Amino acid sequence: MNWKGKTMMIMLAVLMLIPLTTLDARPGPGGMAGKPGMFAGLDLTDNQIDLLKNDRIMRHKKMIKLRSDLETVRVDLAEAVSAKVPNMKEIDRLSTRMGVIRGQITAERTKGVVYLRSILTDEQKKKLDTRRLILGTMKEKRMQGGKR
């Protein structure tokens, strides 16, 4: 293998390990949710952190498979659309399949939020809700500013 191939393999290995190394870090800026400060100040217990790590790994694997399935259907749909004589039944079937997969992705994201909330105490939920409300308001203000 030449030096370019070795360099690419090393870079790929490092990129694959980065998410695993961030799992051991205490939640905070750039923590498990990938959103700065999402878990900061929630005072998660070690048990809660372990549960979130395990759930994140499991859910991440599911999401990889779903995204792969979605991309495969996109390619199949593009192929069906560009055929000499497009088969509308096949195009409809693939379009429906694409919608189903997108629905499954949304369901997985929602399940992640529900699971997170299920392991938090009432006080932690209130802190998280307050933070999400504030961040949501800030996001809305940024979006309004861009319309002017």
Secondary structure per residue as TSV (DSSP state, phi and psi in degrees):
chain	resnum	aa	ss	phi	psi
A	1	M	-	360.0	134.1
A	2	N	-	-77.7	173.6
A	3	W	H	-66.0	-32.2
A	4	K	H	-66.5	-42.0
A	5	G	H	-63.8	-42.6
A	6	K	H	-64.2	-42.6
A	7	T	H	-61.2	-44.0
A	8	M	H	-63.0	-41.5
A	9	M	H	-63.4	-41.9
A	10	I	H	-65.3	-44.2
A	11	M	H	-62.7	-41.6
A	12	L	H	-62.7	-43.6
A	13	A	H	-62.5	-42.3
A	14	V	H	-64.3	-44.0
A	15	L	H	-63.7	-33.7
A	16	M	H	-72.5	-29.4
A	17	L	H	-84.3	-20.7
A	18	I	H	-56.4	-49.1
A	19	P	H	-61.3	-34.0
A	20	L	H	-68.6	-36.1
A	21	T	H	-71.1	-29.9
A	22	T	H	-75.7	-16.5
A	23	L	H	-68.0	-31.3
A	24	D	S	-78.3	-15.8
A	25	A	S	-74.4	149.6
A	26	R	-	-64.6	141.7
A	27	P	S	-59.6	144.5
A	28	G	S	169.6	-153.8
A	29	P	T	-56.1	125.1
A	30	G	T	71.5	20.0
A	31	G	-	-76.7	-150.1
A	32	M	T	-59.5	-36.0
A	33	A	T	-78.4	-12.8
A	34	G	S	78.7	-0.6
A	35	K	S	-108.0	125.7
A	36	P	T	-55.8	127.4
A	37	G	T	75.1	6.8
A	38	M	S	-59.7	-39.7
A	39	F	S	-107.0	-0.4
A	40	A	T	-63.1	133.8
A	41	G	T	81.6	-0.4
A	42	L	S	-83.4	-13.8
A	43	D	-	52.4	56.2
A	44	L	-	-68.0	141.9
A	45	T	-	-78.1	165.0
A	46	D	H	-60.9	-37.4
A	47	N	H	-64.0	-43.2
A	48	Q	H	-62.7	-41.1
A	49	I	H	-62.6	-45.0
A	50	D	H	-61.9	-42.7
A	51	L	H	-62.9	-42.5
A	52	L	H	-66.0	-39.2
A	53	K	H	-61.2	-48.7
A	54	N	H	-62.2	-43.7
A	55	D	H	-64.3	-41.0
A	56	R	H	-62.5	-42.5
A	57	I	H	-64.2	-47.0
A	58	M	H	-61.9	-46.2
A	59	R	H	-67.8	-35.7
A	60	H	H	-62.5	-42.0
A	61	K	H	-62.3	-42.4
A	62	K	H	-62.8	-42.2
A	63	M	H	-66.5	-36.1
A	64	I	H	-61.4	-45.5
A	65	K	H	-63.5	-44.9
A	66	L	H	-63.1	-43.0
A	67	R	H	-64.4	-37.4
A	68	S	H	-63.9	-44.8
A	69	D	H	-60.4	-42.5
A	70	L	H	-62.0	-43.8
A	71	E	H	-65.1	-39.1
A	72	T	H	-62.1	-43.4
A	73	V	H	-65.9	-36.6
A	74	R	H	-59.8	-44.3
A	75	V	H	-65.0	-44.7
A	76	D	H	-60.9	-40.1
A	77	L	H	-65.8	-43.6
A	78	A	H	-61.2	-39.5
A	79	E	H	-65.0	-44.0
A	80	A	H	-64.7	-39.4
A	81	V	H	-68.5	-35.8
A	82	S	T	-90.2	6.9
A	83	A	S	-65.3	156.8
A	84	K	S	-57.1	-45.3
A	85	V	S	-123.8	94.3
A	86	P	-	-60.7	135.6
A	87	N	-	-92.8	104.7
A	88	M	H	-64.2	-32.5
A	89	K	H	-65.2	-41.2
A	90	E	H	-67.7	-40.2
A	91	I	H	-62.6	-43.5
A	92	D	H	-62.7	-42.6
A	93	R	H	-62.8	-45.0
A	94	L	H	-67.5	-38.5
A	95	S	H	-63.2	-42.2
A	96	T	H	-64.2	-42.9
A	97	R	H	-61.2	-39.6
A	98	M	H	-61.5	-43.0
A	99	G	H	-64.0	-38.9
A	100	V	H	-62.8	-44.2
A	101	I	H	-64.8	-42.2
A	102	R	H	-61.3	-37.8
A	103	G	H	-63.8	-38.8
A	104	Q	H	-66.4	-37.6
A	105	I	H	-64.0	-44.8
A	106	T	H	-61.7	-41.3
A	107	A	H	-62.7	-41.1
A	108	E	H	-64.2	-41.9
A	109	R	H	-62.1	-42.9
A	110	T	H	-64.8	-42.2
A	111	K	H	-60.4	-35.8
A	112	G	H	-62.9	-42.3
A	113	V	H	-66.7	-42.9
A	114	V	H	-62.5	-42.3
A	115	Y	H	-64.2	-44.8
A	116	L	H	-54.9	-49.9
A	117	R	H	-64.6	-29.3
A	118	S	H	-70.3	-22.9
A	119	I	H	-100.7	-3.2
A	120	L	S	-88.1	151.2
A	121	T	-	-77.1	167.4
A	122	D	H	-58.5	-40.4
A	123	E	H	-65.3	-41.5
A	124	Q	H	-65.1	-37.9
A	125	K	H	-62.5	-42.6
A	126	K	H	-62.3	-43.2
A	127	K	H	-62.7	-43.8
A	128	L	H	-64.0	-44.2
A	129	D	H	-62.4	-41.6
A	130	T	H	-62.7	-44.9
A	131	R	H	-63.2	-43.9
A	132	R	H	-66.0	-36.3
A	133	L	H	-64.5	-45.3
A	134	I	H	-65.6	-46.0
A	135	L	H	-64.4	-37.6
A	136	G	H	-64.1	-41.0
A	137	T	H	-64.4	-41.7
A	138	M	H	-64.8	-39.7
A	139	K	H	-64.3	-42.3
A	140	E	H	-61.5	-41.5
A	141	K	H	-63.1	-39.9
A	142	R	H	-64.9	-39.8
A	143	M	H	-67.3	-38.3
A	144	Q	H	-66.2	-37.1
A	145	G	H	-64.3	-31.3
A	146	G	H	-75.7	-16.2
A	147	K	H	-82.3	-17.6
A	148	R	-	-72.3	360.0
